[in-house]
Amino acid sequence: SINLHTGLIKAYLESFVLSILIILSLH
């Protein structure tokens, strides 16, 4: 349960950082 929760948080953070990098590259 805890491993799954950590995996979800990691996936969310990775997608969040990826979104920021894409936005910065567009500017």
C-alpha positions as CSV (number, residue, x, y, z in Angstrom):
1,S,0.0,0.0,0.0
2,I,2.7,2.4,1.0
3,N,4.9,1.4,-2.0
4,L,1.9,2.1,-4.3
5,H,1.3,5.5,-2.7
6,T,4.9,6.4,-3.1
7,G,4.8,5.4,-6.8
8,L,1.7,7.5,-7.4
9,I,3.4,10.5,-5.8
10,K,6.6,10.0,-7.8
11,A,4.6,9.7,-11.0
12,Y,2.7,12.9,-10.2
13,L,5.9,14.8,-9.4
14,E,7.6,13.6,-12.6
15,S,4.6,14.6,-14.8
16,F,4.4,18.0,-12.9
17,V,8.1,18.7,-13.5
18,L,7.8,17.6,-17.1
19,S,4.9,20.0,-17.6
20,I,7.0,22.9,-16.2
21,L,9.9,22.0,-18.5
22,I,7.6,22.0,-21.5
23,I,6.1,25.4,-20.5
24,L,9.5,26.9,-20.0
25,S,10.7,25.6,-23.4
26,L,7.7,27.2,-25.1
27,H,8.7,30.6,-23.8
